[in-house]
Amino acid sequence: MLRTAILAVAVLLLVVTSCVALVEPSVWLPALVLALLVAAIAFENRRYRQNHGQTPVGLEPTNERFIDPETGRKMRVWANASGERRYIEE
């Protein structure tokens, strides 16, 4: 919920700074930073939702488990030797 509120505020600020940047070119840098922030917030959530409930190919289950604070569901960490990690609901 907090992520959604931050995303909404960031999108609103991005729209405002983009409109101002049309008139004042020096505002493009803050608009670009806000665009990167919006993209980071929007795509961050995917990291914890990959392969929902599926066994990932090439990864082994670890002993690491946690409760997802957003959904309250129990998650298990799957990893490989190269350091790739996925979070799968148990």
Secondary structure, 3 states (H helix, E strand, C coil): CHHHHHHHHHHHHHHHHHHHHHHCHHHHHHHHHHHHHHHHHHHHHHHHCCCCCCCCCCCEEEEEEEECCCCCCEEEEEECCCCCEEEEEC
